[in-house]
Amino acid sequence: MPKQKTNKSVLKRIKVTSTGKILRRHQFGSGHLKRNKSKGALNRQKKTSILFKGEAKNLRKVIPI
């Protein structure tokens, strides 16, 4: 059976830590209409967050780690 190909579009959007956790960036607030959003909401979106276990499990099938 051939090897599974890595989904490059997913690989560019996430980062895998040395312990195996998957980090992602937030989507909200990066584009336009920032004037209506609060400063705190915009600052929260700048931080990276850890994926939940269920989401990470599905992503590991797409990117063989």
N, CA, C and O atoms as CSV, one atom per row, in Angstrom:
chain,resi,resn,atom,element,x,y,z
A,1,MET,N,N,0.842,-1.183,0.000
A,1,MET,CA,C,0.000,0.000,0.000
A,1,MET,C,C,0.886,1.245,0.000
A,1,MET,O,O,1.851,1.301,0.762
A,2,PRO,N,N,0.586,2.250,-0.836
A,2,PRO,CA,C,1.449,3.432,-0.908
A,2,PRO,C,C,1.312,4.314,0.328
A,2,PRO,O,O,0.340,4.227,1.079
A,3,LYS,N,N,2.310,5.159,0.512
A,3,LYS,CA,C,2.289,6.075,1.644
A,3,LYS,C,C,1.191,7.111,1.463
A,3,LYS,O,O,0.802,7.441,0.342
A,4,GLN,N,N,0.701,7.617,2.587
A,4,GLN,CA,C,-0.314,8.658,2.536
A,4,GLN,C,C,0.365,10.003,2.299
A,4,GLN,O,O,1.365,10.322,2.943
A,5,LYS,N,N,-0.181,10.788,1.375
A,5,LYS,CA,C,0.382,12.099,1.094
A,5,LYS,C,C,-0.027,13.088,2.176
A,5,LYS,O,O,-1.146,13.037,2.686
A,6,THR,N,N,0.882,13.983,2.519
A,6,THR,CA,C,0.594,15.026,3.494
A,6,THR,C,C,-0.206,16.123,2.830
A,6,THR,O,O,0.118,16.543,1.720
A,7,ASN,N,N,-1.255,16.595,3.499
A,7,ASN,CA,C,-2.046,17.707,2.994
A,7,ASN,C,C,-1.287,18.993,3.286
A,7,ASN,O,O,-1.263,19.459,4.425
A,8,LYS,N,N,-0.665,19.569,2.258
A,8,LYS,CA,C,0.220,20.708,2.427
A,8,LYS,C,C,-0.527,21.964,2.873
A,8,LYS,O,O,0.037,22.792,3.588
A,9,SER,N,N,-1.795,22.119,2.459
A,9,SER,CA,C,-2.541,23.309,2.862
A,9,SER,C,C,-2.790,23.308,4.368
A,9,SER,O,O,-2.785,24.367,4.996
A,10,VAL,N,N,-3.008,22.137,4.948
A,10,VAL,CA,C,-3.200,22.031,6.391
A,10,VAL,C,C,-1.869,22.227,7.100
A,10,VAL,O,O,-1.809,22.878,8.143
A,11,LEU,N,N,-0.819,21.676,6.549
A,11,LEU,CA,C,0.494,21.754,7.170
A,11,LEU,C,C,0.992,23.193,7.272
A,11,LEU,O,O,1.717,23.529,8.208
A,12,LYS,N,N,0.613,24.046,6.320
A,12,LYS,CA,C,1.025,25.448,6.348
A,12,LYS,C,C,0.274,26.249,7.406
A,12,LYS,O,O,0.751,27.300,7.833
A,13,ARG,N,N,-0.898,25.769,7.839
A,13,ARG,CA,C,-1.735,26.517,8.768
A,13,ARG,C,C,-1.534,26.129,10.225
A,13,ARG,O,O,-2.020,26.825,11.117
A,14,ILE,N,N,-0.833,25.040,10.483
A,14,ILE,CA,C,-0.661,24.576,11.854
A,14,ILE,C,C,0.812,24.398,12.167
A,14,ILE,O,O,1.665,24.406,11.280
A,15,LYS,N,N,1.089,24.235,13.461
A,15,LYS,CA,C,2.447,23.951,13.915
A,15,LYS,C,C,2.357,22.839,14.949
A,15,LYS,O,O,1.494,22.868,15.826
A,16,VAL,N,N,3.237,21.875,14.847
A,16,VAL,CA,C,3.263,20.763,15.790
A,16,VAL,C,C,4.401,21.004,16.768
A,16,VAL,O,O,5.544,21.204,16.358
A,17,THR,N,N,4.094,20.985,18.061
A,17,THR,CA,C,5.115,21.210,19.079
A,17,THR,C,C,5.935,19.945,19.289
A,17,THR,O,O,5.627,18.891,18.733
A,18,SER,N,N,6.980,20.065,20.097
A,18,SER,CA,C,7.846,18.911,20.338
A,18,SER,C,C,7.134,17.836,21.154
A,18,SER,O,O,7.480,16.658,21.068
A,19,THR,N,N,6.133,18.240,21.951
A,19,THR,CA,C,5.384,17.255,22.721
A,19,THR,C,C,4.256,16.633,21.922
A,19,THR,O,O,3.617,15.690,22.388
A,20,GLY,N,N,3.995,17.154,20.707
A,20,GLY,CA,C,2.980,16.563,19.842
A,20,GLY,C,C,1.676,17.333,19.794
A,20,GLY,O,O,0.751,16.933,19.086
A,21,LYS,N,N,1.580,18.442,20.539
A,21,LYS,CA,C,0.369,19.245,20.492
A,21,LYS,C,C,0.322,20.025,19.177
A,21,LYS,O,O,1.360,20.343,18.596
A,22,ILE,N,N,-0.887,20.329,18.717
A,22,ILE,CA,C,-1.051,21.053,17.458
A,22,ILE,C,C,-1.546,22.457,17.757
A,22,ILE,O,O,-2.577,22.635,18.406
A,23,LEU,N,N,-0.810,23.453,17.282
A,23,LEU,CA,C,-1.161,24.851,17.479
A,23,LEU,C,C,-1.761,25.407,16.205
A,23,LEU,O,O,-1.374,25.011,15.105
A,24,ARG,N,N,-2.715,26.333,16.351
A,24,ARG,CA,C,-3.319,26.980,15.196
A,24,ARG,C,C,-3.522,28.451,15.496
A,24,ARG,O,O,-3.514,28.874,16.652
A,25,ARG,N,N,-3.704,29.226,14.428
A,25,ARG,CA,C,-3.985,30.652,14.568
A,25,ARG,C,C,-5.477,30.876,14.416
A,25,ARG,O,O,-6.183,30.053,13.834
A,26,HIS,N,N,-5.955,31.997,14.943
A,26,HIS,CA,C,-7.371,32.329,14.838
A,26,HIS,C,C,-7.645,33.012,13.509
A,26,HIS,O,O,-6.766,33.654,12.935
A,27,GLN,N,N,-8.857,32.870,13.033
A,27,GLN,CA,C,-9.234,33.418,11.745
A,27,GLN,C,C,-9.913,34.778,11.892
A,27,GLN,O,O,-9.721,35.665,11.060
A,28,PHE,N,N,-10.693,34.937,12.936
A,28,PHE,CA,C,-11.515,36.127,13.122
A,28,PHE,C,C,-10.671,37.381,13.308
A,28,PHE,O,O,-9.639,37.347,13.978
A,29,GLY,N,N,-11.111,38.491,12.712
A,29,GLY,CA,C,-10.531,39.799,12.999
A,29,GLY,C,C,-9.261,40.127,12.264
A,29,GLY,O,O,-8.654,41.168,12.518
A,30,SER,N,N,-8.843,39.271,11.359
A,30,SER,CA,C,-7.569,39.534,10.705
A,30,SER,C,C,-7.722,40.447,9.490
A,30,SER,O,O,-6.745,41.044,9.037
A,31,GLY,N,N,-8.921,40.556,8.971
A,31,GLY,CA,C,-9.107,41.286,7.724
A,31,GLY,C,C,-9.667,42.683,7.890
A,31,GLY,O,O,-8.976,43.585,8.363
A,32,HIS,N,N,-10.906,42.860,7.504
A,32,HIS,CA,C,-11.510,44.187,7.467
A,32,HIS,C,C,-12.534,44.356,8.589
A,32,HIS,O,O,-12.790,43.415,9.341
A,33,LEU,N,N,-13.115,45.536,8.704
A,33,LEU,CA,C,-14.115,45.893,9.718
A,33,LEU,C,C,-13.578,45.733,11.134
A,33,LEU,O,O,-14.309,45.305,12.027
A,34,LYS,N,N,-12.324,46.067,11.346
A,34,LYS,CA,C,-11.741,45.958,12.679
A,34,LYS,C,C,-12.214,47.079,13.602
A,34,LYS,O,O,-12.153,46.952,14.825
A,35,ARG,N,N,-12.676,48.152,13.021
A,35,ARG,CA,C,-13.083,49.317,13.801
A,35,ARG,C,C,-14.258,48.974,14.720
A,35,ARG,O,O,-14.373,49.533,15.810
A,36,ASN,N,N,-15.124,48.062,14.288
A,36,ASN,CA,C,-16.293,47.703,15.081
A,36,ASN,C,C,-15.976,46.709,16.199
A,36,ASN,O,O,-16.769,46.538,17.125
A,37,LYS,N,N,-14.829,46.063,16.113
A,37,LYS,CA,C,-14.480,45.050,17.096
A,37,LYS,C,C,-13.682,45.688,18.233
A,37,LYS,O,O,-12.948,46.654,18.026
A,38,SER,N,N,-13.836,45.135,19.430
A,38,SER,CA,C,-13.130,45.688,20.581
A,38,SER,C,C,-11.648,45.339,20.490
A,38,SER,O,O,-11.248,44.382,19.827
A,39,LYS,N,N,-10.846,46.155,21.183
A,39,LYS,CA,C,-9.398,45.946,21.165
A,39,LYS,C,C,-9.044,44.602,21.806
A,39,LYS,O,O,-8.138,43.909,21.345
A,40,GLY,N,N,-9.754,44.247,22.854
A,40,GLY,CA,C,-9.490,42.969,23.516
A,40,GLY,C,C,-9.793,41.789,22.621
A,40,GLY,O,O,-9.062,40.798,22.622
A,41,ALA,N,N,-10.876,41.891,21.850
A,41,ALA,CA,C,-11.229,40.794,20.944
A,41,ALA,C,C,-10.167,40.626,19.866
A,41,ALA,O,O,-9.828,39.503,19.493
A,42,LEU,N,N,-9.645,41.735,19.368
A,42,LEU,CA,C,-8.608,41.658,18.339
A,42,LEU,C,C,-7.308,41.100,18.909
A,42,LEU,O,O,-6.616,40.336,18.237
A,43,ASN,N,N,-6.971,41.476,20.143
A,43,ASN,CA,C,-5.741,40.980,20.767
A,43,ASN,C,C,-5.835,39.483,21.063
A,43,ASN,O,O,-4.839,38.766,20.962
A,44,ARG,N,N,-7.028,39.011,21.428
A,44,ARG,CA,C,-7.196,37.576,21.694
A,44,ARG,C,C,-6.980,36.754,20.428
A,44,ARG,O,O,-6.508,35.619,20.495
A,45,GLN,N,N,-7.321,37.316,19.292
A,45,GLN,CA,C,-7.197,36.585,18.038
A,45,GLN,C,C,-5.763,36.505,17.544
A,45,GLN,O,O,-5.459,35.695,16.669
A,46,LYS,N,N,-4.879,37.327,18.086
A,46,LYS,CA,C,-3.471,37.294,17.671
A,46,LYS,C,C,-2.737,36.091,18.248
A,46,LYS,O,O,-1.741,35.639,17.684
A,47,LYS,N,N,-3.225,35.572,19.370
A,47,LYS,CA,C,-2.546,34.472,20.045
A,47,LYS,C,C,-2.830,33.146,19.342
A,47,LYS,O,O,-3.878,32.966,18.721
A,48,THR,N,N,-1.894,32.242,19.452
A,48,THR,CA,C,-2.118,30.894,18.934
A,48,THR,C,C,-2.837,30.080,20.003
A,48,THR,O,O,-2.699,30.360,21.194
A,49,SER,N,N,-3.589,29.094,19.593
A,49,SER,CA,C,-4.298,28.255,20.546
A,49,SER,C,C,-4.061,26.789,20.207
A,49,SER,O,O,-3.718,26.438,19.078
A,50,ILE,N,N,-4.251,25.954,21.205
A,50,ILE,CA,C,-4.060,24.516,21.054
A,50,ILE,C,C,-5.366,23.907,20.572
A,50,ILE,O,O,-6.439,24.258,21.064
A,51,LEU,N,N,-5.279,23.004,19.621
A,51,LEU,CA,C,-6.466,22.323,19.118
A,51,LEU,C,C,-7.016,21.360,20.166
A,51,LEU,O,O,-6.270,20.812,20.977
A,52,PHE,N,N,-8.327,21.165,20.134
A,52,PHE,CA,C,-8.946,20.191,21.014
A,52,PHE,C,C,-8.549,18.785,20.574
A,52,PHE,O,O,-8.127,18.571,19.438
A,53,LYS,N,N,-8.691,17.842,21.483
A,53,LYS,CA,C,-8.245,16.471,21.211
A,53,LYS,C,C,-8.949,15.858,20.008
A,53,LYS,O,O,-8.313,15.185,19.198
A,54,GLY,N,N,-10.245,16.081,19.882
A,54,GLY,CA,C,-10.993,15.511,18.762
A,54,GLY,C,C,-10.553,16.082,17.426
A,54,GLY,O,O,-10.411,15.353,16.444
A,55,GLU,N,N,-10.337,17.398,17.394
A,55,GLU,CA,C,-9.881,18.029,16.156
A,55,GLU,C,C,-8.471,17.578,15.816
A,55,GLU,O,O,-8.157,17.321,14.654
A,56,ALA,N,N,-7.624,17.483,16.826
A,56,ALA,CA,C,-6.244,17.059,16.601
A,56,ALA,C,C,-6.187,15.629,16.078
A,56,ALA,O,O,-5.333,15.290,15.258
A,57,LYS,N,N,-7.097,14.800,16.559
A,57,LYS,CA,C,-7.134,13.405,16.115
A,57,LYS,C,C,-7.444,13.321,14.617
A,57,LYS,O,O,-6.843,12.527,13.892
A,58,ASN,N,N,-8.394,14.154,14.163
A,58,ASN,CA,C,-8.742,14.169,12.743
A,58,ASN,C,C,-7.607,14.744,11.899
A,58,ASN,O,O,-7.366,14.276,10.786
A,59,LEU,N,N,-6.913,15.746,12.416
A,59,LEU,CA,C,-5.821,16.357,11.663
A,59,LEU,C,C,-4.624,15.415,11.515
A,59,LEU,O,O,-3.916,15.457,10.510
A,60,ARG,N,N,-4.406,14.572,12.516
A,60,ARG,CA,C,-3.271,13.656,12.425
A,60,ARG,C,C,-3.434,12.641,11.297
A,60,ARG,O,O,-2.451,12.077,10.818
A,61,LYS,N,N,-4.679,12.408,10.874
A,61,LYS,CA,C,-4.907,11.525,9.734
A,61,LYS,C,C,-4.491,12.203,8.422
A,61,LYS,O,O,-4.067,11.541,7.475
A,62,VAL,N,N,-4.619,13.531,8.388
A,62,VAL,CA,C,-4.311,14.289,7.173
A,62,VAL,C,C,-2.807,14.547,7.077
A,62,VAL,O,O,-2.232,14.525,5.989
A,63,ILE,N,N,-2.180,14.791,8.231
A,63,ILE,CA,C,-0.723,14.995,8.259
A,63,ILE,C,C,-0.106,13.867,9.082
A,63,ILE,O,O,-0.149,13.925,10.311
A,64,PRO,N,N,0.446,12.879,8.469
A,64,PRO,CA,C,1.007,11.764,9.213
A,64,PRO,C,C,2.173,12.208,10.091
A,64,PRO,O,O,3.230,12.590,9.590
A,65,ILE,N,N,1.968,12.154,11.406
A,65,ILE,CA,C,3.003,12.578,12.364
A,65,ILE,C,C,3.497,11.373,13.115
A,65,ILE,O,O,4.371,11.497,13.973
